[in-house]
Amino acid sequence: MDKSGIDNILQQLQAASALASGARKQSSVDEIASVDFSEKLKAAVDQVNYAQQTADKLSMQFVSGESNVDLHEVMISLQKANVSFQSMIQVRNKLVTAYQEIMNMQV
């Protein structure tokens, strides 16, 4: 999973939160609007999916006995997939929390 993509999404959320609380100026809104949030989120999910598919493919190759796949490669790919998935879950949790906070704001 691309760490910079997640960091970018989190920075956007923090900037939006700061703007909502009045801590930032309007120029921050222009920066936030220039990045398509849905594209960034989809790219991050696609990277997690790719990592999981790669790990699954390598493990199936190892189980079938292909000689060019080592156990340590399989284990590393499985751990990468696990870490990227756990990171995605944490980002999802942060997004849900941010959404709930926005919904609870009084206008």
C-alpha positions as CSV (number, residue, x, y, z in Angstrom):
1,M,0.0,0.0,0.0
2,D,1.3,3.4,-0.9
3,K,2.0,5.1,2.4
4,S,2.2,8.6,0.8
5,G,-1.4,8.1,-0.5
6,I,-2.7,7.4,2.9
7,D,-0.7,10.3,4.4
8,N,-2.1,12.6,1.7
9,I,-5.7,11.5,2.6
10,L,-5.1,12.1,6.3
11,Q,-3.6,15.5,5.6
12,Q,-6.7,16.4,3.6
13,L,-8.9,15.3,6.5
14,Q,-6.8,17.3,9.0
15,A,-6.9,20.4,6.7
16,A,-10.7,20.1,6.4
17,S,-11.1,19.7,10.1
18,A,-8.9,22.8,10.8
19,L,-10.9,24.7,8.2
20,A,-14.2,23.7,9.9
21,S,-12.9,24.9,13.2
22,G,-11.7,28.2,11.7
23,A,-8.0,27.6,12.2
24,R,-7.1,27.8,8.4
25,K,-7.7,30.3,5.6
26,Q,-9.6,29.8,2.4
27,S,-6.4,29.0,0.4
28,S,-6.4,25.6,2.1
29,V,-9.8,24.9,0.6
30,D,-8.4,25.4,-2.9
31,E,-5.6,22.9,-2.1
32,I,-8.1,20.3,-0.8
33,A,-10.4,20.8,-3.8
34,S,-7.6,20.2,-6.3
35,V,-7.1,16.6,-5.2
36,D,-9.8,14.1,-6.1
37,F,-10.4,12.3,-2.9
38,S,-12.3,9.4,-4.5
39,E,-9.4,8.7,-6.9
40,K,-6.9,8.6,-4.1
41,L,-9.0,6.3,-2.0
42,K,-9.7,4.0,-4.9
43,A,-5.9,3.9,-5.7
44,A,-5.1,3.0,-2.1
45,V,-7.8,0.2,-2.1
46,D,-6.5,-1.1,-5.4
47,Q,-3.0,-1.3,-4.0
48,V,-4.2,-3.3,-1.1
49,N,-6.1,-5.6,-3.4
50,Y,-3.0,-6.1,-5.6
51,A,-0.9,-6.9,-2.6
52,Q,-3.4,-9.5,-1.5
53,Q,-3.7,-11.0,-4.9
54,T,0.1,-11.2,-5.2
55,A,0.4,-13.0,-1.9
56,D,-2.4,-15.4,-2.8
57,K,-0.7,-16.2,-6.2
58,L,2.7,-16.8,-4.6
59,S,1.2,-19.0,-1.9
60,M,-0.7,-21.1,-4.5
61,Q,2.5,-21.4,-6.5
62,F,4.4,-22.5,-3.5
63,V,1.8,-25.1,-2.5
64,S,1.7,-26.5,-6.1
65,G,5.5,-27.0,-5.8
66,E,6.8,-24.6,-8.4
67,S,10.6,-24.5,-7.9
68,N,11.0,-20.7,-8.5
69,V,9.0,-19.7,-5.4
70,D,10.7,-19.7,-2.0
71,L,9.0,-19.9,1.3
72,H,10.5,-16.6,2.5
73,E,9.1,-14.8,-0.6
74,V,5.6,-16.2,0.2
75,M,5.8,-15.2,3.9
76,I,7.1,-11.7,3.1
77,S,4.3,-11.2,0.6
78,L,1.7,-12.4,3.0
79,Q,3.0,-10.1,5.7
80,K,3.0,-7.1,3.3
81,A,-0.6,-7.9,2.4
82,N,-1.6,-8.2,6.0
83,V,0.1,-4.9,7.0
84,S,-1.5,-3.0,4.0
85,F,-4.9,-4.4,4.9
86,Q,-4.6,-3.4,8.5
87,S,-3.5,0.0,7.5
88,M,-6.5,0.3,5.2
89,I,-8.8,-0.7,8.1
90,Q,-7.2,2.0,10.3
91,V,-7.7,4.7,7.5
92,R,-11.4,3.5,7.2
93,N,-11.8,3.9,10.9
94,K,-10.4,7.4,10.8
95,L,-12.7,8.3,7.9
96,V,-15.8,7.0,9.8
97,T,-14.8,8.9,12.9
98,A,-14.3,12.1,10.9
99,Y,-17.6,11.6,9.2
100,Q,-19.4,11.1,12.5
101,E,-17.7,14.3,13.9
102,I,-18.8,16.3,10.9
103,M,-22.4,14.9,11.2
104,N,-22.5,15.9,14.9
105,M,-21.4,19.5,14.2
106,Q,-24.0,22.2,14.8
107,V,-24.4,24.6,11.9
